[in-house]
Amino acid sequence: MRESLLQFGISALVIVIAGTFLVKFADKISEVTNLGRLFVGSILLAGATSLPEFLVDVSAVRHHMPDIAVGDLFGSSIFNLLILAIADLIHKGTSPIFSRASSKHALLGAISIGIASIAGLAIFLESKLVIPTFAGIGMGPILLTIAYFLGSRILYYDQKIYEAKVEHQPKIQDKKYPAIKAFTGYFLSAFVILIAAPYLSEAAGEIATLSGLGKTFIGTTLVAFSTSLPELVSTIVAIRNRAYDLAVGNIFGSNTLNIVILIPLDFFHHGSLLASVSPNHLLTCIATILITSVAIVGQLYQVEKRKLLIEPDALTIILLVILTNVSLYFLGQTH
């Protein structure tokens, strides 16, 4: 147990350090290329910070631990939203972070809800019915693929309409910083995360076995928290730079990618992946949908001035995350 905890801690620390540099170089890329923080944050940063989920879950599936993989994906999405809620709690501004964030990200949040709903429905149906696979791929990932491309198409055209409107965002130019250095640093940081991530899965599986807490609980909490560390770092940096749209866009973008990761995972699993996992994951799936809905309401409800220490939407998210993890713990004890 001690060796597993040490391995887990070292791996998580490496991911935190690499994630810090990842944000630095991603921000430099947005400056030297003039792509803007919104694009870089939603595509490059969200994609790179989702690398731990992908590598951890591939390793978990290949080691015959599908519950660790699926639990990590849903759990990371919950922790990502918790990051925003905690950030709202410690934010010293006069307006809450959720209301300051651009409402255009609500569309991405709604798409992530739809994708998570498909995943939850697939888990439920495949736990009750025998649904045929196609070339070894379950029906759930196939539907997720279709939904993801449709959602991407909607976002693309919505972005085109949005860009046609008047928008001005302050940009910090750094023409002296070499573009090759920014991209090299970005890819090296992402590579370090790729190397460290599989060790998280191995340590989490051993801790789950030795502790007896249940792999669903461990996968949704321990692994999910650590693989969300890059999102935590990037969100803190974005908030410090007052780039609230980048912070929320990165979280929603990462959450969408988390669920979409189920698609390639099915290639590494013999048979349908979602048919072989515990129905307990429906709890985290529903919680993800509910918490995302609360975050979207917080975005769309504009408040001129903060009246409380913490806004009701952020407080609700924190309480829902605590309730979800407590419920998962007791569900793990019964299995």
C-alpha positions as CSV (number, residue, x, y, z in Angstrom):
1,M,0.0,0.0,0.0
2,R,2.8,2.4,0.9
3,E,4.6,1.9,-2.5
4,S,1.3,2.4,-4.3
5,L,0.6,5.6,-2.5
6,L,4.1,6.8,-3.2
7,Q,3.8,6.0,-6.9
8,F,0.4,7.7,-7.0
9,G,1.8,10.8,-5.3
10,I,4.9,11.1,-7.5
11,S,2.9,10.6,-10.7
12,A,0.4,13.3,-9.6
13,L,3.1,15.7,-8.8
14,V,4.8,15.3,-12.2
15,I,1.4,16.0,-13.8
16,V,1.0,19.1,-11.8
17,I,4.4,20.4,-12.7
18,A,4.0,19.6,-16.4
19,G,0.6,21.1,-16.4
20,T,2.0,24.4,-15.1
21,F,4.4,24.6,-18.0
22,L,1.7,23.5,-20.4
23,V,-0.4,26.5,-19.5
24,K,2.6,28.8,-19.8
25,F,3.4,27.6,-23.3
26,A,-0.2,27.4,-24.4
27,D,-0.6,31.1,-23.5
28,K,2.6,31.9,-25.4
29,I,1.1,30.1,-28.5
30,S,-2.0,32.3,-28.3
31,E,0.2,35.4,-28.2
32,V,2.7,34.6,-31.0
33,T,0.1,33.1,-33.4
34,N,-2.7,35.6,-32.6
35,L,-5.1,32.7,-32.4
36,G,-6.5,34.1,-29.1
37,R,-6.9,32.5,-25.7
38,L,-10.4,31.3,-26.5
39,F,-9.3,29.1,-29.4
40,V,-6.1,27.9,-27.8
41,G,-7.9,27.2,-24.5
42,S,-10.8,25.4,-26.0
43,I,-8.8,23.3,-28.4
44,L,-5.1,23.0,-27.5
45,L,-5.3,23.4,-23.7
46,A,-8.5,21.4,-23.3
47,G,-7.1,18.6,-25.5
48,A,-3.8,18.5,-23.7
49,T,-5.3,18.6,-20.2
50,S,-7.5,15.7,-21.2
51,L,-4.4,13.5,-22.0
52,P,-4.2,12.1,-18.5
53,E,-7.8,10.8,-18.8
54,F,-7.0,9.1,-22.1
55,L,-3.7,7.5,-21.1
56,V,-5.0,6.5,-17.6
57,D,-8.1,5.0,-19.0
58,V,-6.4,3.1,-21.9
59,S,-4.0,1.6,-19.3
60,A,-6.9,0.7,-17.0
61,V,-8.9,-1.0,-19.8
62,R,-5.8,-3.0,-20.9
63,H,-5.4,-4.1,-17.3
64,H,-9.0,-5.3,-17.3
65,M,-10.2,-2.5,-15.0
66,P,-13.0,-0.9,-17.0
67,D,-14.7,0.6,-13.9
68,I,-11.5,2.6,-13.2
69,A,-11.6,4.0,-16.7
70,V,-15.3,4.9,-16.8
71,G,-15.3,6.2,-13.2
72,D,-12.3,8.4,-14.0
73,L,-14.0,10.0,-17.0
74,F,-17.2,10.9,-15.2
75,G,-15.4,11.7,-12.0
76,S,-12.9,14.1,-13.7
77,S,-15.9,15.9,-15.3
78,I,-17.3,16.4,-11.8
79,F,-14.0,17.6,-10.3
80,N,-13.5,20.0,-13.2
81,L,-16.8,21.7,-12.4
82,L,-15.8,21.7,-8.7
83,I,-12.7,23.6,-9.7
84,L,-14.9,26.4,-11.1
85,A,-17.0,26.5,-8.0
86,I,-14.1,26.7,-5.6
87,A,-12.5,29.4,-7.8
88,D,-15.7,31.4,-7.4
89,L,-15.4,30.9,-3.6
90,I,-11.9,32.3,-3.5
91,H,-12.4,34.9,-6.2
92,K,-12.1,38.4,-4.8
93,G,-13.9,40.2,-7.5
94,T,-17.2,42.0,-7.1
95,S,-19.0,39.7,-9.6
96,P,-19.2,35.9,-9.6
97,I,-17.0,34.0,-12.0
98,F,-20.0,32.1,-13.5
99,S,-21.8,35.3,-14.5
100,R,-18.7,36.9,-15.8
101,A,-18.0,34.0,-18.1
102,S,-19.3,34.5,-21.6
103,S,-22.7,32.9,-22.2
104,K,-21.5,31.6,-25.5
105,H,-19.9,28.7,-23.6
106,A,-23.4,27.6,-22.5
107,L,-23.8,26.0,-25.9
108,L,-20.7,23.9,-25.3
109,G,-22.0,23.0,-21.9
110,A,-25.4,22.0,-23.3
111,I,-23.7,19.8,-25.9
112,S,-21.6,18.1,-23.1
113,I,-24.9,17.4,-21.3
114,G,-26.3,15.7,-24.4
115,I,-23.2,13.6,-24.8
116,A,-23.2,12.6,-21.2
117,S,-26.9,11.7,-21.4
118,I,-26.1,9.3,-24.3
119,A,-23.4,7.7,-22.3
120,G,-25.6,7.3,-19.3
121,L,-28.4,5.8,-21.4
122,A,-26.0,3.4,-23.0
123,I,-24.8,2.2,-19.5
124,F,-28.3,1.6,-18.4
125,L,-29.6,-0.2,-21.5
126,E,-26.5,-2.4,-21.9
127,S,-26.8,-3.4,-18.2
128,K,-30.3,-4.6,-18.8
129,L,-30.3,-5.8,-22.5
130,V,-28.0,-7.7,-24.7
131,I,-27.2,-5.2,-27.5
132,P,-25.1,-6.4,-30.4
133,T,-21.7,-4.8,-31.2
134,F,-20.4,-3.7,-34.5
135,A,-16.9,-4.8,-35.2
136,G,-16.4,-5.2,-31.5
137,I,-17.6,-1.6,-30.8
138,G,-20.7,-1.1,-28.6
139,M,-23.7,0.9,-29.7
140,G,-23.0,3.6,-27.0
141,P,-19.6,4.7,-28.5
142,I,-21.0,4.7,-32.0
143,L,-23.8,7.1,-30.9
144,L,-21.3,9.2,-29.1
145,T,-19.3,9.5,-32.2
146,I,-22.3,10.8,-34.2
147,A,-23.3,13.2,-31.4
148,Y,-19.8,14.5,-31.1
149,F,-19.5,15.4,-34.8
150,L,-22.9,16.9,-34.9
151,G,-22.1,19.0,-31.8
152,S,-18.8,20.1,-33.4
153,R,-20.6,21.2,-36.5
154,I,-23.1,23.2,-34.4
155,L,-20.3,24.8,-32.5
156,Y,-18.4,25.6,-35.7
157,Y,-21.3,27.5,-37.3
158,D,-22.2,29.2,-34.0
159,Q,-18.6,30.4,-33.7
160,K,-18.8,31.8,-37.3
161,I,-21.9,33.8,-36.4
162,Y,-20.3,35.0,-33.1
163,E,-17.1,36.2,-34.9
164,A,-19.3,38.3,-37.2
165,K,-20.4,40.3,-34.3
166,V,-18.3,43.1,-32.7
167,E,-16.0,41.6,-30.1
168,H,-12.9,43.1,-28.6
169,Q,-10.7,41.2,-26.1
170,P,-7.4,42.7,-24.7
171,K,-4.4,40.8,-26.0
172,I,-0.9,40.8,-24.7
173,Q,1.5,40.6,-27.6
174,D,5.0,39.1,-27.1
175,K,6.6,39.3,-30.5
176,K,10.1,38.5,-29.0
177,Y,9.0,35.1,-27.8
178,P,9.9,32.5,-30.6
179,A,7.0,30.5,-31.9
180,I,9.1,27.4,-32.2
181,K,10.0,27.6,-28.5
182,A,6.3,28.0,-27.5
183,F,5.2,24.9,-29.5
184,T,8.2,22.9,-28.4
185,G,7.5,23.6,-24.8
186,Y,3.8,22.8,-25.3
187,F,4.5,19.4,-26.8
188,L,7.2,18.5,-24.3
189,S,4.9,19.3,-21.4
190,A,2.1,17.3,-23.0
191,F,4.6,14.4,-23.5
192,V,5.6,14.4,-19.9
193,I,1.9,14.2,-18.9
194,L,1.5,11.2,-21.3
195,I,4.4,9.4,-19.6
196,A,3.2,10.0,-16.1
197,A,-0.5,9.3,-16.6
198,P,-0.4,5.5,-16.9
199,Y,1.4,5.2,-13.5
200,L,-1.7,6.8,-12.0
201,S,-3.9,4.0,-13.3
202,E,-1.6,1.2,-12.0
203,A,-1.3,2.8,-8.5
204,A,-5.0,3.5,-8.3
205,G,-5.9,-0.1,-9.2
206,E,-3.5,-1.4,-6.5
207,I,-4.9,1.0,-3.9
208,A,-8.5,-0.1,-4.9
209,T,-7.6,-3.7,-4.4
210,L,-5.7,-3.3,-1.1
211,S,-8.1,-0.8,0.5
212,G,-11.3,-2.6,-0.3
213,L,-13.1,0.7,-1.0
214,G,-14.2,-0.5,-4.4
215,K,-12.8,0.3,-7.9
216,T,-15.8,2.5,-8.8
217,F,-15.2,4.8,-5.8
218,I,-11.4,4.9,-6.3
219,G,-11.8,5.5,-10.1
220,T,-14.2,8.4,-9.5
221,T,-12.3,10.1,-6.8
222,L,-8.6,9.3,-6.5
223,V,-7.8,9.0,-10.2
224,A,-10.3,11.6,-11.3
225,F,-8.9,14.2,-8.9
226,S,-5.3,13.7,-10.1
227,T,-6.1,13.7,-13.8
228,S,-8.0,16.9,-13.3
229,L,-4.9,18.6,-11.9
230,P,-4.0,20.1,-15.3
231,E,-7.5,21.6,-15.6
232,L,-7.0,23.0,-12.0
233,V,-3.7,24.7,-13.0
234,S,-5.0,26.1,-16.2
235,T,-8.2,27.4,-14.6
236,I,-6.2,29.2,-11.8
237,V,-4.0,30.8,-14.4
238,A,-6.9,31.9,-16.6
239,I,-8.7,33.5,-13.6
240,R,-5.6,35.3,-12.5
241,N,-5.5,36.8,-16.0
242,R,-9.2,37.7,-15.8
243,A,-9.8,35.4,-18.8
244,Y,-13.1,34.0,-17.4
245,D,-14.3,32.8,-20.7
246,L,-11.1,30.8,-21.1
247,A,-11.5,29.2,-17.7
248,V,-15.1,28.1,-18.3
249,G,-14.4,27.2,-21.9
250,N,-11.5,25.0,-20.9
251,I,-13.6,23.1,-18.3
252,F,-16.6,22.5,-20.6
253,G,-14.3,21.6,-23.5
254,S,-12.4,19.1,-21.3
255,N,-15.6,17.6,-20.0
256,T,-16.9,17.0,-23.5
257,L,-13.6,15.3,-24.4
258,N,-13.8,13.2,-21.3
259,I,-17.0,11.5,-22.4
260,V,-15.8,11.3,-26.0
261,I,-12.8,9.3,-24.8
262,L,-15.2,6.4,-24.3
263,I,-15.0,6.0,-28.1
264,P,-11.4,5.0,-28.5
265,L,-11.4,3.1,-25.2
266,D,-13.9,0.6,-26.7
267,F,-11.2,-0.4,-29.3
268,F,-9.0,-1.6,-26.4
269,H,-11.7,-3.6,-24.7
270,H,-13.0,-7.0,-25.7
271,G,-16.7,-6.6,-26.3
272,S,-18.8,-3.6,-25.3
273,L,-17.1,-1.4,-22.7
274,L,-20.2,0.1,-21.2
275,A,-21.8,-3.3,-20.9
276,S,-19.0,-4.5,-18.6
277,V,-19.0,-1.7,-16.1
278,S,-20.9,-1.2,-12.9
279,P,-24.4,0.4,-13.1
280,N,-23.1,2.6,-10.2
281,H,-21.6,4.9,-12.8
282,L,-25.1,6.1,-13.6
283,L,-24.8,8.1,-10.4
284,T,-21.8,10.0,-11.5
285,C,-23.2,10.4,-15.0
286,I,-26.4,11.9,-13.7
287,A,-24.4,14.1,-11.3
288,T,-22.3,15.4,-14.1
289,I,-25.4,16.3,-16.1
290,L,-27.0,18.0,-13.0
291,I,-23.9,19.9,-12.0
292,T,-23.3,21.1,-15.6
293,S,-26.9,22.4,-15.7
294,V,-26.3,24.4,-12.5
295,A,-23.1,25.9,-14.0
296,I,-24.9,26.8,-17.2
297,V,-27.7,28.6,-15.2
298,G,-24.9,30.4,-13.3
299,Q,-23.5,31.6,-16.7
300,L,-26.7,32.7,-18.2
301,Y,-28.0,34.5,-15.0
302,Q,-26.2,37.8,-15.1
303,V,-25.5,39.5,-11.8
304,E,-24.2,43.0,-11.6
305,K,-22.6,42.7,-8.2
306,R,-21.8,39.9,-5.8
307,K,-24.0,40.1,-2.7
308,L,-22.8,37.0,-0.9
309,L,-19.5,35.5,0.0
310,I,-20.3,32.6,-2.4
311,E,-23.0,32.5,-5.0
312,P,-25.8,30.0,-4.7
313,D,-24.8,28.2,-8.0
314,A,-21.2,27.6,-6.8
315,L,-22.4,26.5,-3.4
316,T,-24.8,24.1,-5.0
317,I,-22.1,22.6,-7.2
318,I,-19.8,22.0,-4.1
319,L,-22.6,20.4,-2.2
320,L,-23.6,18.1,-5.1
321,V,-20.0,17.0,-5.6
322,I,-19.7,16.1,-1.9
323,L,-23.0,14.3,-2.0
324,T,-22.0,12.3,-5.1
325,N,-18.7,11.2,-3.6
326,V,-20.3,10.2,-0.3
327,S,-22.9,8.2,-2.2
328,L,-20.2,6.5,-4.3
329,Y,-18.3,5.5,-1.2
330,F,-21.3,3.7,0.4
331,L,-22.1,2.1,-3.0
332,G,-18.5,0.8,-3.1
333,Q,-18.8,-0.6,0.3
334,T,-21.8,-2.7,-0.7
335,H,-20.0,-4.3,-3.6
